[in-house]
């Protein structure tokens, strides 16, 4: 038996814990079944009267803008760099066109689905 002193909400409690040693037998089987996972790509653009809205694919921080308003971009060009889950990622242009508006600045925190850039 082991004794521990635990503090919860500024109150201390002495707790005794019994260690139970029990062997668990496991058996590995391979039946030839492979797990299947389907991952859908998040919708990054919305076509509208004002052009394509490029949205944040996940909650993140904007690290660097690689384009300016008025720039012409091709599909696949890097638009900006964002940090999510301690990793830097590039956001690519889903369509060719002209940068009509940039809705974020370096240092902004954005939520998934927030409009970042509008391409005409």
Secondary structure as the mmCIF struct_conf table of DSSP 4:
data_model
#
loop_
_struct_conf.conf_type_id
_struct_conf.id
_struct_conf.beg_label_comp_id
_struct_conf.beg_label_asym_id
_struct_conf.beg_label_seq_id
_struct_conf.end_label_comp_id
_struct_conf.end_label_asym_id
_struct_conf.end_label_seq_id
STRN STRN1 UNK A 2 UNK A 8
TURN_TY1_P TURN_TY1_P1 UNK A 9 UNK A 10
STRN STRN2 UNK A 11 UNK A 17
BEND BEND1 UNK A 32 UNK A 32
HELX_LH_PP_P HELX_LH_PP_P1 UNK A 33 UNK A 35
HELX_LH_PP_P HELX_LH_PP_P2 UNK A 40 UNK A 42
STRN STRN3 UNK A 45 UNK A 48
TURN_TY1_P TURN_TY1_P2 UNK A 49 UNK A 50
STRN STRN4 UNK A 51 UNK A 55
BEND BEND2 UNK A 57 UNK A 59
STRN STRN5 UNK A 60 UNK A 65
TURN_TY1_P TURN_TY1_P3 UNK A 69 UNK A 70
STRN STRN6 UNK A 72 UNK A 73
TURN_TY1_P TURN_TY1_P4 UNK A 75 UNK A 76
STRN STRN7 UNK A 78 UNK A 84
TURN_TY1_P TURN_TY1_P5 UNK A 85 UNK A 86
STRN STRN8 UNK A 87 UNK A 92
BEND BEND3 UNK A 94 UNK A 95
STRN STRN9 UNK A 97 UNK A 102
TURN_TY1_P TURN_TY1_P6 UNK A 106 UNK A 107
STRN STRN10 UNK A 109 UNK A 110
TURN_TY1_P TURN_TY1_P7 UNK A 112 UNK A 113
STRN STRN11 UNK A 115 UNK A 119
#
